[in-house]
Amino acid sequence: MWPGSNGISAGPLSAGPIPGEAMLHTVVLLPEAEHRLGQFLAALPLRLEGSIPLTIGPWTVLEQPRPCSWCDLEGAQWSFRLVFDPQGVPPSVMPAVSAGQPSDECQEALDEHHACCLMFLLKSPPEATPWQRFQALCRVSWAWVDSGASLLVMPEAQTHLPRRVLIGMEPENLGADHAYLFLSNGLVNIEEKGEERKLWLRTWGMGQFGLPDLAASLPSRLGEEDQLEADLSSLRLLFETLPPAMIREQGILPVGGTVEVGARTWTAVGEPGSVDYPFLRSRCGVQLFV
């Protein structure tokens, strides 16, 4: 992509426009590049009115190794970086942007886009909550929706939101009950030992809210398919219902705490981060359930 970059967030600032570290990041896809940047700059003050006054810094244009332009938005202890690529998502970034299970509608937007903007939240006031930081980045991102964005991607969560969904949402009205839009879950690994198989499942994206992701393993035995399907259904429901409560309370279930989901009871075991399988890594750790 750019010198020193690795995926979507790597390399020191001096190596290029991609910051070495960011609190949060999103990627917006656009059907074409022409006029979109000007439309964004006109829409941004309207999106931020009464919330986060920002000053748009000077734009830097790079021709090599890939044409792009970038700037920082600064003000009142907030700092964002925007990297606009008129040729679309760089090949080195595409794996992170397309990860997960995008719907047919979202895959079409991925396939047909011709420009993109990578957005990073670099700094926020010390008193800002994780949700307030997330909401602030959404305000900036939605200025691209006003400019015709076709898709919003949350790479950390492996989630994709098409324009049809975006235009019906307002960042200032988002709350913990909308968290399902910005999180995902699914099968992440199959562990085989002899005739025994264990399915590992997890969530993605809780780190956006300063919280650990959730994970569990389920045995898969021949002749017990009905049991496995019932366990999977219950676990998916746990992954969908517990995160909003965690975000609302800004806390985790204590070790030994239980949650009843249908006919099953799930118990939190171990502190977040106590298990360090590569497929379970998350910036705020992963909490296991049995």
Backbone as CSV, one residue per row, in Angstrom:
resi,resn,N_x,N_y,N_z,CA_x,CA_y,CA_z,C_x,C_y,C_z
1,MET,0.848,-1.195,0.000,0.000,0.000,0.000,0.880,1.240,0.000
2,TRP,1.310,1.682,1.201,2.248,2.784,1.309,3.459,2.292,2.082
3,PRO,4.580,2.957,1.995,5.775,2.478,2.691,5.519,2.233,4.169
4,GLY,5.974,1.094,4.632,5.860,0.782,6.051,4.492,0.300,6.472
5,SER,3.529,0.200,5.544,2.186,-0.195,5.955,2.054,-1.706,6.002
6,ASN,1.117,-2.160,6.786,0.851,-3.581,6.910,-0.636,-3.732,7.177
7,GLY,-1.393,-4.040,6.147,-2.831,-4.094,6.315,-3.399,-2.708,6.471
8,ILE,-4.242,-2.518,7.490,-4.959,-1.256,7.579,-4.427,-0.320,8.650
9,SER,-3.563,-0.785,9.521,-3.036,0.117,10.543,-1.622,-0.311,10.901
10,ALA,-0.650,0.253,10.219,0.723,-0.135,10.501,1.669,0.961,10.063
11,GLY,2.897,0.864,10.537,3.929,1.807,10.123,3.838,3.105,10.893
12,PRO,4.953,3.726,11.197,4.942,5.019,11.884,4.398,6.109,10.984
13,LEU,3.987,7.214,11.561,3.427,8.306,10.778,4.407,8.786,9.712
14,SER,5.687,8.760,10.024,6.664,9.241,9.069,6.764,8.353,7.845
15,ALA,6.241,7.128,7.942,6.341,6.195,6.827,5.232,6.402,5.815
16,GLY,4.248,7.220,6.122,3.142,7.424,5.203,1.913,7.873,5.943
17,PRO,0.789,7.942,5.263,-0.422,8.491,5.883,-1.121,7.547,6.843
18,ILE,-0.823,6.256,6.798,-1.497,5.322,7.691,-0.882,5.412,9.079
19,PRO,-1.655,5.764,10.106,-1.084,5.900,11.451,-0.672,4.559,12.028
20,GLY,0.382,4.589,12.832,0.837,3.359,13.471,-0.166,2.850,14.483
21,GLU,-0.895,3.755,15.139,-1.902,3.369,16.113,-3.121,4.261,15.947
22,ALA,-4.282,3.692,16.200,-5.526,4.462,16.145,-6.508,3.869,17.143
23,MET,-7.337,4.726,17.730,-8.356,4.239,18.656,-9.424,3.439,17.920
24,LEU,-9.823,3.953,16.767,-10.872,3.325,15.967,-10.595,3.616,14.503
25,HIS,-11.154,2.803,13.620,-11.040,3.117,12.208,-12.205,2.535,11.424
26,THR,-12.541,3.195,10.337,-13.563,2.721,9.413,-13.042,2.910,7.993
27,VAL,-13.717,2.261,7.064,-13.423,2.426,5.640,-14.739,2.682,4.920
28,VAL,-14.761,3.720,4.102,-15.951,4.050,3.325,-15.648,3.823,1.847
29,LEU,-16.549,3.144,1.155,-16.398,2.903,-0.278,-17.341,3.812,-1.055
30,LEU,-16.858,4.288,-2.193,-17.616,5.222,-3.023,-17.704,4.689,-4.447
31,PRO,-18.824,4.948,-5.125,-18.983,4.432,-6.494,-18.016,5.054,-7.479
32,GLU,-17.583,6.303,-7.229,-16.569,6.941,-8.064,-15.913,8.049,-7.263
33,ALA,-14.788,8.568,-7.781,-14.017,9.553,-7.044,-14.417,10.989,-7.359
34,GLU,-14.881,11.257,-8.558,-15.111,12.630,-9.007,-16.117,13.361,-8.124
35,HIS,-15.736,14.508,-7.637,-16.559,15.420,-6.828,-16.826,14.912,-5.409
36,ARG,-16.491,13.661,-5.091,-16.877,13.107,-3.789,-16.152,13.806,-2.637
37,LEU,-14.893,14.116,-2.817,-14.144,14.757,-1.739,-14.698,16.143,-1.438
38,GLY,-15.028,16.900,-2.476,-15.623,18.215,-2.270,-16.973,18.121,-1.578
39,GLN,-17.766,17.131,-1.939,-19.065,16.942,-1.293,-18.891,16.588,0.183
40,PHE,-17.882,15.771,0.475,-17.612,15.408,1.869,-17.242,16.645,2.689
41,LEU,-16.354,17.472,2.152,-15.900,18.659,2.885,-17.044,19.639,3.135
42,ALA,-18.032,19.658,2.226,-19.201,20.514,2.420,-20.157,19.909,3.451
43,ALA,-20.234,18.580,3.490,-21.178,17.913,4.398,-20.651,17.814,5.823
44,LEU,-19.322,17.762,5.994,-18.744,17.516,7.314,-19.164,18.554,8.363
45,PRO,-19.090,19.874,8.094,-19.492,20.838,9.135,-20.943,20.661,9.573
46,LEU,-21.804,20.253,8.663,-23.208,20.043,9.023,-23.357,18.840,9.940
47,ARG,-22.559,17.806,9.699,-22.598,16.613,10.539,-22.056,16.884,11.940
48,LEU,-21.084,17.791,12.053,-20.432,18.035,13.334,-21.005,19.218,14.089
49,GLU,-21.953,19.907,13.488,-22.514,21.113,14.095,-23.054,20.820,15.489
50,GLY,-22.604,21.594,16.452,-23.088,21.448,17.821,-22.479,20.303,18.586
51,SER,-21.499,19.602,18.006,-20.915,18.463,18.713,-19.396,18.570,18.805
52,ILE,-18.707,18.423,17.683,-17.245,18.408,17.698,-16.729,19.411,16.671
53,PRO,-16.391,20.626,17.085,-15.817,21.587,16.127,-14.411,21.154,15.718
54,LEU,-14.201,21.001,14.432,-12.910,20.537,13.934,-12.375,21.493,12.877
55,THR,-11.079,21.605,12.837,-10.409,22.369,11.798,-9.768,21.401,10.815
56,ILE,-10.048,21.597,9.530,-9.488,20.719,8.508,-8.077,21.182,8.187
57,GLY,-7.098,20.322,8.444,-5.711,20.661,8.203,-5.380,20.646,6.721
58,PRO,-4.158,21.024,6.375,-3.761,21.017,4.963,-3.750,19.598,4.399
59,TRP,-4.115,19.491,3.142,-4.108,18.195,2.474,-2.723,17.920,1.903
60,THR,-2.275,16.698,2.072,-1.017,16.251,1.488,-1.335,15.267,0.366
61,VAL,-0.759,15.496,-0.797,-0.996,14.634,-1.952,0.259,13.812,-2.218
62,LEU,0.072,12.500,-2.321,1.171,11.587,-2.635,0.916,10.956,-3.993
63,GLU,1.936,10.900,-4.814,1.823,10.268,-6.125,2.374,8.847,-6.128
64,GLN,3.370,8.590,-5.282,4.022,7.288,-5.235,4.059,6.778,-3.795
65,PRO,3.998,5.479,-3.575,3.854,4.429,-4.589,2.428,4.254,-5.102
66,ARG,1.481,4.980,-4.467,0.090,4.909,-4.910,-0.541,6.277,-4.695
67,PRO,-1.191,6.850,-5.709,-1.781,8.184,-5.544,-2.827,8.208,-4.434
68,CYS,-2.716,9.152,-3.542,-3.714,9.338,-2.494,-3.535,10.734,-1.920
69,SER,-4.503,11.186,-1.148,-4.396,12.449,-0.440,-4.896,12.249,0.978
70,TRP,-4.324,12.986,1.907,-4.715,12.796,3.303,-4.603,14.102,4.081
71,CYS,-5.365,14.160,5.179,-5.312,15.317,6.061,-5.733,14.914,7.457
72,ASP,-5.459,15.776,8.410,-5.898,15.579,9.794,-6.988,16.589,10.127
73,LEU,-7.954,16.152,10.897,-8.995,17.020,11.434,-8.711,17.190,12.924
74,GLU,-8.530,18.419,13.366,-8.119,18.667,14.748,-9.074,19.633,15.428
75,GLY,-9.242,19.429,16.749,-10.019,20.400,17.503,-10.530,19.863,18.806
76,ALA,-10.453,20.680,19.870,-11.051,20.361,21.168,-10.682,18.960,21.649
77,GLN,-9.409,18.622,21.565,-8.864,17.347,22.050,-9.247,16.157,21.177
78,TRP,-9.859,16.428,20.041,-10.162,15.352,19.094,-9.196,15.428,17.919
79,SER,-8.865,14.275,17.355,-8.027,14.247,16.169,-8.414,13.044,15.305
80,PHE,-8.642,13.317,14.027,-8.983,12.277,13.063,-8.022,12.376,11.878
81,ARG,-7.791,11.270,11.234,-7.035,11.290,9.985,-7.875,10.647,8.884
82,LEU,-7.904,11.312,7.726,-8.614,10.822,6.549,-7.608,10.560,5.438
83,VAL,-7.696,9.397,4.842,-6.836,9.042,3.708,-7.757,8.695,2.537
84,PHE,-7.746,9.537,1.518,-8.642,9.363,0.366,-7.872,8.740,-0.792
85,ASP,-8.369,7.620,-1.274,-7.737,6.909,-2.389,-8.690,6.924,-3.578
86,PRO,-8.382,7.681,-4.627,-9.297,7.791,-5.773,-9.352,6.553,-6.650
87,GLN,-8.499,5.564,-6.354,-8.502,4.326,-7.135,-9.195,3.180,-6.415
88,GLY,-9.705,3.426,-5.223,-10.394,2.373,-4.482,-9.517,1.765,-3.412
89,VAL,-10.008,0.705,-2.801,-9.282,0.047,-1.714,-7.993,-0.571,-2.261
90,PRO,-6.842,-0.227,-1.696,-5.584,-0.826,-2.157,-5.594,-2.338,-1.966
91,PRO,-4.953,-3.078,-2.853,-4.940,-4.545,-2.734,-4.451,-5.038,-1.378
92,SER,-3.475,-4.351,-0.790,-2.948,-4.803,0.493,-3.945,-4.618,1.634
93,VAL,-4.912,-3.730,1.450,-5.915,-3.467,2.477,-7.184,-4.284,2.253
94,MET,-7.415,-4.723,1.028,-8.660,-5.411,0.699,-8.945,-6.628,1.579
95,PRO,-7.956,-7.471,1.943,-8.288,-8.601,2.814,-8.935,-8.188,4.125
96,ALA,-8.464,-7.082,4.730,-9.060,-6.608,5.975,-10.450,-6.029,5.746
97,VAL,-10.650,-5.390,4.594,-11.933,-4.750,4.297,-13.000,-5.771,3.912
98,SER,-12.588,-6.847,3.256,-13.566,-7.835,2.782,-13.724,-9.019,3.727
99,ALA,-12.989,-9.034,4.856,-13.079,-10.145,5.801,-14.489,-10.263,6.360
100,GLY,-14.834,-11.464,6.769,-16.163,-11.702,7.301,-17.068,-12.312,6.260
101,GLN,-18.338,-12.048,6.394,-19.330,-12.610,5.484,-20.225,-11.500,4.943
102,PRO,-19.704,-10.663,4.042,-20.547,-9.595,3.488,-21.721,-10.175,2.713
103,SER,-22.868,-9.541,2.826,-24.055,-9.975,2.085,-23.836,-9.762,0.595
104,ASP,-24.720,-10.305,-0.205,-24.621,-10.109,-1.652,-24.641,-8.625,-2.002
105,GLU,-25.489,-7.877,-1.301,-25.587,-6.430,-1.534,-24.262,-5.739,-1.222
106,CYS,-23.640,-6.121,-0.109,-22.371,-5.501,0.278,-21.236,-5.972,-0.626
107,GLN,-21.269,-7.232,-1.028,-20.232,-7.731,-1.924,-20.286,-7.009,-3.262
108,GLU,-21.483,-6.691,-3.710,-21.621,-5.938,-4.956,-20.974,-4.557,-4.825
109,ALA,-21.178,-3.910,-3.672,-20.550,-2.609,-3.448,-19.034,-2.742,-3.394
110,LEU,-18.535,-3.817,-2.801,-17.097,-4.067,-2.771,-16.548,-4.250,-4.177
111,ASP,-17.277,-4.999,-4.984,-16.810,-5.309,-6.342,-16.857,-4.097,-7.270
112,GLU,-17.811,-3.201,-7.037,-18.057,-2.131,-8.004,-17.558,-0.756,-7.566
113,HIS,-16.981,-0.639,-6.372,-16.539,0.681,-5.916,-15.329,1.150,-6.728
114,HIS,-15.124,2.471,-6.777,-13.995,3.038,-7.518,-13.184,4.045,-6.701
115,ALA,-13.571,4.273,-5.456,-12.809,5.172,-4.591,-13.102,4.783,-3.145
116,CYS,-12.230,5.187,-2.249,-12.466,4.868,-0.841,-11.804,5.908,0.047
117,CYS,-12.224,5.947,1.297,-11.585,6.785,2.302,-11.376,5.945,3.556
118,LEU,-10.148,5.921,4.042,-9.821,5.285,5.312,-9.823,6.358,6.384
119,MET,-10.539,6.117,7.470,-10.691,7.122,8.525,-10.247,6.557,9.861
120,PHE,-9.496,7.353,10.581,-8.917,6.921,11.852,-9.200,7.960,12.935
121,LEU,-9.625,7.487,14.094,-9.709,8.340,15.277,-8.388,8.207,16.015
122,LEU,-7.637,9.302,16.090,-6.299,9.281,16.687,-6.284,9.740,18.135
123,LYS,-7.197,10.642,18.497,-7.159,11.223,19.847,-8.556,11.650,20.250
124,SER,-8.855,11.522,21.531,-10.142,11.973,22.062,-9.925,12.544,23.454
125,PRO,-10.882,13.319,23.987,-10.740,13.832,25.352,-10.617,12.687,26.347
126,PRO,-9.820,12.837,27.396,-9.630,11.755,28.370,-10.940,11.268,28.982
127,GLU,-11.914,12.167,29.106,-13.176,11.787,29.751,-14.155,11.117,28.793
128,ALA,-13.831,11.067,27.505,-14.750,10.465,26.539,-14.875,8.962,26.780
129,THR,-16.088,8.453,26.769,-16.311,7.017,26.929,-16.049,6.317,25.599
130,PRO,-15.824,4.992,25.625,-15.657,4.267,24.360,-16.821,4.480,23.400
131,TRP,-18.034,4.533,23.933,-19.180,4.739,23.041,-19.148,6.136,22.433
132,GLN,-18.774,7.132,23.214,-18.685,8.499,22.684,-17.619,8.597,21.599
133,ARG,-16.506,7.883,21.772,-15.478,7.872,20.728,-16.010,7.218,19.455
134,PHE,-16.699,6.108,19.635,-17.265,5.410,18.486,-18.282,6.288,17.764
135,GLN,-19.123,6.941,18.529,-20.145,7.805,17.951,-19.524,8.988,17.212
136,ALA,-18.410,9.517,17.741,-17.727,10.631,17.085,-17.187,10.215,15.726
137,LEU,-16.589,9.017,15.643,-16.087,8.549,14.352,-17.246,8.314,13.385
138,CYS,-18.379,7.861,13.907,-19.552,7.681,13.046,-20.014,9.017,12.460
139,ARG,-19.974,10.078,13.253,-20.385,11.399,12.746,-19.532,11.799,11.543
140,VAL,-18.218,11.602,11.661,-17.339,11.927,10.546,-17.605,10.999,9.368
141,SER,-17.789,9.728,9.644,-18.033,8.755,8.576,-19.317,9.059,7.826
142,TRP,-20.341,9.504,8.545,-21.642,9.733,7.901,-21.624,10.929,6.944
143,ALA,-20.629,11.791,7.057,-20.493,12.857,6.052,-20.203,12.252,4.681
144,TRP,-19.578,11.078,4.665,-19.378,10.369,3.396,-20.685,9.753,2.907
145,VAL,-21.539,9.354,3.833,-22.873,8.870,3.427,-23.616,9.990,2.720
146,ASP,-23.531,11.200,3.262,-24.153,12.359,2.630,-23.553,12.620,1.248
147,SER,-22.342,12.115,1.036,-21.642,12.347,-0.231,-21.783,11.171,-1.196
148,GLY,-22.670,10.234,-0.883,-22.952,9.149,-1.818,-22.233,7.851,-1.557
149,ALA,-21.688,7.643,-0.348,-20.993,6.393,-0.047,-21.903,5.189,-0.291
150,SER,-21.322,4.130,-0.817,-22.098,2.916,-1.093,-21.957,1.877,0.007
151,LEU,-20.887,1.970,0.822,-20.642,0.940,1.838,-19.769,1.501,2.950
152,LEU,-20.107,1.153,4.205,-19.286,1.483,5.362,-18.782,0.183,5.961
153,VAL,-17.474,0.088,6.163,-16.855,-1.139,6.682,-16.204,-0.847,8.025
154,MET,-16.441,-1.744,8.992,-15.746,-1.709,10.276,-14.793,-2.903,10.282
155,PRO,-13.553,-2.737,9.839,-12.656,-3.897,9.687,-12.441,-4.691,10.965
156,GLU,-12.336,-4.017,12.109,-12.108,-4.738,13.357,-13.258,-5.681,13.674
157,ALA,-14.455,-5.295,13.299,-15.645,-6.101,13.573,-16.040,-6.996,12.410
158,GLN,-15.366,-6.835,11.267,-15.720,-7.589,10.064,-17.190,-7.378,9.700
159,THR,-17.627,-6.114,9.790,-19.010,-5.786,9.460,-19.056,-4.842,8.268
160,HIS,-20.152,-4.938,7.509,-20.356,-4.147,6.300,-21.778,-3.612,6.314
161,LEU,-21.922,-2.293,6.161,-23.240,-1.658,6.165,-23.463,-0.978,4.819
162,PRO,-24.469,-1.409,4.053,-24.718,-0.807,2.742,-25.424,0.535,2.865
163,ARG,-25.415,1.287,1.797,-26.016,2.620,1.792,-27.488,2.569,2.192
164,ARG,-28.191,1.545,1.752,-29.618,1.409,2.073,-29.847,1.457,3.576
165,VAL,-28.949,0.868,4.356,-29.063,0.873,5.819,-28.550,2.191,6.394
166,LEU,-27.460,2.690,5.836,-26.817,3.883,6.384,-27.703,5.123,6.327
167,ILE,-28.445,5.286,5.224,-29.212,6.517,5.062,-30.398,6.584,6.027
168,GLY,-30.736,5.468,6.651,-31.832,5.480,7.615,-31.370,5.626,9.051
169,MET,-30.075,5.892,9.254,-29.511,5.977,10.604,-28.885,7.349,10.832
170,GLU,-28.940,7.808,12.063,-28.283,9.047,12.461,-27.340,8.732,13.630
171,PRO,-26.048,9.065,13.520,-25.095,8.723,14.584,-25.516,9.202,15.964
172,GLU,-26.127,10.396,16.046,-26.504,10.913,17.364,-27.625,10.107,18.010
173,ASN,-28.330,9.278,17.217,-29.401,8.460,17.766,-28.967,7.034,18.069
174,LEU,-27.704,6.710,17.810,-27.223,5.362,18.058,-27.046,5.120,19.549
175,GLY,-27.370,3.904,19.971,-27.178,3.504,21.361,-26.719,2.067,21.426
176,ALA,-26.552,1.547,22.640,-26.048,0.188,22.819,-26.921,-0.846,22.118
177,ASP,-28.221,-0.587,22.005,-29.106,-1.545,21.350,-28.842,-1.657,19.850
178,HIS,-28.067,-0.722,19.296,-27.709,-0.796,17.882,-26.368,-1.494,17.669
179,ALA,-25.773,-1.992,18.753,-24.432,-2.562,18.654,-24.372,-3.734,17.687
180,TYR,-25.497,-4.439,17.524,-25.497,-5.601,16.629,-25.107,-5.214,15.201
181,LEU,-25.319,-3.952,14.841,-24.949,-3.506,13.497,-23.435,-3.431,13.320
182,PHE,-22.713,-3.287,14.414,-21.282,-3.034,14.356,-20.459,-4.172,14.934
183,LEU,-21.075,-5.335,15.119,-20.410,-6.530,15.618,-20.752,-7.705,14.721
184,SER,-19.929,-8.740,14.773,-20.245,-9.966,14.049,-19.792,-11.150,14.890
185,ASN,-20.211,-12.335,14.508,-19.787,-13.549,15.199,-19.826,-14.717,14.234
186,GLY,-19.094,-15.764,14.562,-19.094,-16.926,13.693,-18.030,-17.932,14.074
187,LEU,-17.941,-18.987,13.279,-16.964,-20.056,13.467,-15.579,-19.536,13.116
188,VAL,-14.607,-19.786,14.007,-13.267,-19.265,13.775,-12.217,-20.369,13.671
189,ASN,-12.510,-21.569,14.209,-11.521,-22.642,14.148,-12.173,-23.984,14.446
190,ILE,-11.634,-25.038,13.854,-12.058,-26.415,14.149,-10.840,-27.163,14.651
191,GLU,-10.904,-27.631,15.892,-9.793,-28.325,16.539,-10.084,-29.821,16.520
192,GLU,-9.180,-30.585,15.972,-9.387,-32.033,15.851,-8.322,-32.777,16.645
193,LYS,-8.779,-33.690,17.491,-7.899,-34.570,18.251,-8.445,-35.988,18.157
194,GLY,-7.808,-36.790,17.306,-8.309,-38.137,17.086,-9.694,-38.094,16.480
195,GLU,-10.634,-38.728,17.112,-12.014,-38.747,16.621,-12.838,-37.591,17.182
196,GLU,-12.237,-36.813,18.061,-12.948,-35.694,18.674,-12.741,-34.416,17.855
197,ARG,-13.802,-33.660,17.721,-13.724,-32.354,17.058,-14.311,-31.302,17.979
198,LYS,-13.678,-30.142,17.977,-14.162,-29.035,18.789,-14.294,-27.811,17.893
199,LEU,-15.475,-27.203,17.922,-15.734,-26.001,17.139,-15.539,-24.771,18.031
200,TRP,-14.718,-23.837,17.559,-14.525,-22.585,18.274,-15.306,-21.479,17.579
201,LEU,-16.075,-20.738,18.354,-16.846,-19.616,17.832,-16.553,-18.379,18.670
202,ARG,-16.676,-17.203,18.043,-16.341,-15.967,18.743,-17.074,-14.780,18.138
203,THR,-16.997,-13.652,18.848,-17.467,-12.382,18.306,-16.267,-11.593,17.796
204,TRP,-16.531,-10.606,16.960,-15.533,-9.638,16.516,-16.098,-8.229,16.725
205,GLY,-15.247,-7.328,17.200,-15.620,-5.920,17.241,-15.860,-5.319,18.604
206,MET,-15.842,-6.131,19.674,-16.097,-5.554,21.003,-14.985,-4.605,21.429
207,GLY,-13.790,-4.780,20.882,-12.695,-3.871,21.201,-12.995,-2.435,20.812
208,GLN,-13.898,-2.223,19.851,-14.303,-0.868,19.477,-14.925,-0.131,20.647
209,PHE,-15.440,-0.890,21.609,-16.115,-0.307,22.762,-15.329,-0.542,24.050
210,GLY,-14.031,-0.874,23.905,-13.169,-1.063,25.059,-13.480,-2.300,25.861
211,LEU,-14.054,-3.326,25.216,-14.493,-4.532,25.912,-13.946,-5.783,25.228
212,PRO,-13.852,-6.900,25.964,-13.356,-8.134,25.351,-14.402,-8.768,24.447
213,ASP,-13.932,-9.453,23.431,-14.831,-10.274,22.631,-15.208,-11.518,23.417
214,LEU,-16.236,-12.224,22.941,-16.732,-13.430,23.597,-16.396,-14.639,22.737
215,ALA,-16.146,-15.779,23.372,-15.822,-16.992,22.627,-16.256,-18.219,23.425
216,ALA,-16.435,-19.320,22.702,-16.770,-20.594,23.325,-16.377,-21.712,22.379
217,SER,-16.150,-22.891,22.931,-15.884,-24.077,22.112,-16.983,-25.100,22.356
218,LEU,-17.365,-25.797,21.301,-18.426,-26.792,21.382,-17.925,-28.110,20.810
219,PRO,-18.140,-29.229,21.524,-17.745,-30.521,20.971,-18.671,-30.911,19.819
220,SER,-18.095,-31.566,18.823,-18.878,-32.034,17.672,-18.662,-33.529,17.539
221,ARG,-19.658,-34.303,17.926,-19.533,-35.766,17.925,-20.550,-36.379,16.975
222,LEU,-20.124,-37.472,16.336,-21.036,-38.184,15.445,-22.244,-38.683,16.234
223,GLY,-23.413,-38.512,15.652,-24.635,-38.966,16.297,-25.241,-37.955,17.245
224,GLU,-24.559,-36.811,17.460,-25.073,-35.791,18.371,-25.299,-34.469,17.647
225,GLU,-25.684,-34.570,16.369,-25.866,-33.363,15.560,-26.967,-32.464,16.100
226,ASP,-28.055,-33.070,16.593,-29.151,-32.252,17.128,-28.704,-31.460,18.348
227,GLN,-27.901,-32.099,19.202,-27.373,-31.417,20.386,-26.488,-30.256,19.973
228,LEU,-25.624,-30.486,18.973,-24.720,-29.428,18.516,-25.509,-28.255,17.945
229,GLU,-26.527,-28.538,17.153,-27.314,-27.469,16.549,-28.017,-26.639,17.613
230,ALA,-28.533,-27.308,18.662,-29.178,-26.574,19.754,-28.159,-25.704,20.498
231,ASP,-26.943,-26.246,20.717,-25.892,-25.468,21.374,-25.508,-24.261,20.524
232,LEU,-25.377,-24.463,19.211,-25.005,-23.374,18.312,-26.052,-22.265,18.319
233,SER,-27.314,-22.639,18.281,-28.392,-21.652,18.286,-28.363,-20.830,19.570
234,SER,-28.147,-21.514,20.711,-28.094,-20.821,21.992,-26.879,-19.900,22.064
235,LEU,-25.738,-20.366,21.542,-24.520,-19.559,21.594,-24.643,-18.315,20.719
236,ARG,-25.229,-18.477,19.534,-25.433,-17.300,18.671,-26.296,-16.256,19.379
237,LEU,-27.317,-16.717,20.083,-28.184,-15.792,20.803,-27.424,-15.107,21.936
238,LEU,-26.536,-15.835,22.608,-25.698,-15.225,23.644,-24.827,-14.127,23.037
239,PHE,-24.224,-14.425,21.880,-23.352,-13.462,21.214,-24.112,-12.220,20.746
240,GLU,-25.402,-12.345,20.555,-26.193,-11.216,20.071,-26.821,-10.415,21.206
241,THR,-27.089,-11.060,22.345,-27.806,-10.380,23.425,-26.916,-9.855,24.542
242,LEU,-25.786,-10.522,24.818,-24.927,-10.068,25.907,-24.132,-8.809,25.560
243,PRO,-23.571,-8.668,24.363,-22.774,-7.468,24.063,-23.487,-6.134,24.305
244,PRO,-24.760,-5.948,23.886,-25.395,-4.656,24.176,-25.435,-4.339,25.666
245,ALA,-25.679,-5.363,26.500,-25.699,-5.135,27.946,-24.307,-4.770,28.460
246,MET,-23.266,-5.412,27.917,-21.896,-5.097,28.317,-21.539,-3.662,27.934
247,ILE,-21.945,-3.255,26.736,-21.645,-1.903,26.272,-22.404,-0.883,27.115
248,ARG,-23.645,-1.181,27.416,-24.468,-0.261,28.205,-23.875,-0.066,29.601
249,GLU,-23.418,-1.159,30.209,-22.872,-1.104,31.569,-21.369,-0.851,31.570
250,GLN,-20.745,-0.908,30.393,-19.299,-0.772,30.259,-18.582,-1.719,31.228
251,GLY,-18.980,-2.985,31.171,-18.387,-3.985,32.053,-18.530,-5.381,31.487
252,ILE,-17.917,-6.331,32.171,-17.953,-7.717,31.731,-18.631,-8.582,32.786
253,LEU,-19.017,-9.779,32.402,-19.578,-10.728,33.348,-18.442,-11.258,34.221
254,PRO,-18.579,-11.211,35.545,-17.507,-11.734,36.411,-17.282,-13.221,36.152
255,VAL,-16.070,-13.685,36.400,-15.778,-15.109,36.269,-16.728,-15.899,37.160
256,GLY,-17.355,-16.890,36.583,-18.359,-17.665,37.303,-19.769,-17.154,37.096
257,GLY,-19.902,-15.955,36.526,-21.221,-15.411,36.234,-21.913,-16.214,35.150
258,THR,-23.220,-16.265,35.196,-23.981,-17.084,34.251,-25.024,-16.258,33.505
259,VAL,-25.360,-16.755,32.326,-26.419,-16.162,31.510,-27.284,-17.307,30.994
260,GLU,-28.580,-17.237,31.226,-29.489,-18.254,30.713,-29.983,-17.847,29.338
261,VAL,-29.771,-18.724,28.379,-30.211,-18.481,27.010,-31.034,-19.685,26.586
262,GLY,-32.348,-19.540,26.621,-33.217,-20.667,26.329,-33.066,-21.735,27.394
263,ALA,-32.840,-22.965,26.948,-32.704,-24.084,27.886,-31.275,-24.265,28.370
264,ARG,-30.365,-23.384,27.969,-28.965,-23.545,28.326,-28.473,-22.390,29.198
265,THR,-27.513,-22.706,30.048,-26.879,-21.711,30.909,-25.411,-21.624,30.541
266,TRP,-24.960,-20.408,30.191,-23.570,-20.185,29.819,-22.845,-19.525,30.979
267,THR,-21.634,-20.017,31.262,-20.851,-19.540,32.393,-19.547,-18.926,31.901
268,ALA,-19.228,-17.741,32.410,-17.968,-17.091,32.073,-16.834,-17.771,32.824
269,VAL,-15.768,-18.139,32.107,-14.623,-18.811,32.733,-13.348,-18.072,32.346
270,GLY,-12.521,-17.787,33.314,-11.243,-17.132,33.041,-11.395,-15.647,32.767
271,GLU,-10.347,-14.912,33.103,-10.327,-13.485,32.823,-10.082,-13.257,31.330
272,PRO,-10.586,-12.157,30.772,-10.318,-11.871,29.353,-8.813,-11.877,29.068
273,GLY,-8.438,-12.557,27.991,-7.036,-12.627,27.624,-6.288,-13.785,28.252
274,SER,-6.965,-14.595,29.085,-6.283,-15.711,29.737,-5.983,-16.842,28.758
275,VAL,-6.674,-16.879,27.633,-6.399,-17.838,26.568,-5.897,-17.068,25.361
276,ASP,-4.769,-17.498,24.809,-4.115,-16.699,23.778,-3.937,-17.466,22.470
277,TYR,-4.960,-18.225,22.090,-4.910,-18.830,20.763,-4.883,-17.715,19.718
278,PRO,-4.112,-17.868,18.642,-4.074,-16.814,17.620,-5.454,-16.446,17.085
279,PHE,-6.330,-17.429,16.935,-7.653,-17.159,16.363,-8.603,-16.510,17.366
280,LEU,-8.156,-16.347,18.618,-8.999,-15.692,19.629,-8.445,-14.344,20.067
281,ARG,-7.433,-13.862,19.392,-6.832,-12.604,19.826,-7.738,-11.419,19.498
282,SER,-7.802,-10.511,20.460,-8.585,-9.294,20.322,-7.898,-8.241,21.168
283,ARG,-7.977,-6.982,20.790,-7.170,-5.971,21.484,-7.527,-5.814,22.949
284,CYS,-8.752,-6.173,23.350,-9.129,-6.115,24.766,-9.288,-7.517,25.359
285,GLY,-8.717,-8.499,24.677,-8.822,-9.874,25.160,-10.127,-10.516,24.748
286,VAL,-10.264,-11.784,25.082,-11.474,-12.564,24.777,-11.906,-13.275,26.044
287,GLN,-13.192,-13.200,26.367,-13.720,-13.898,27.522,-14.378,-15.199,27.071
288,LEU,-13.966,-16.295,27.696,-14.493,-17.606,27.316,-15.744,-17.950,28.109
289,PHE,-16.638,-18.684,27.430,-17.861,-19.196,28.061,-17.964,-20.693,27.822
290,VAL,-18.556,-21.382,28.795,-18.841,-22.816,28.652,-20.287,-23.053,29.017
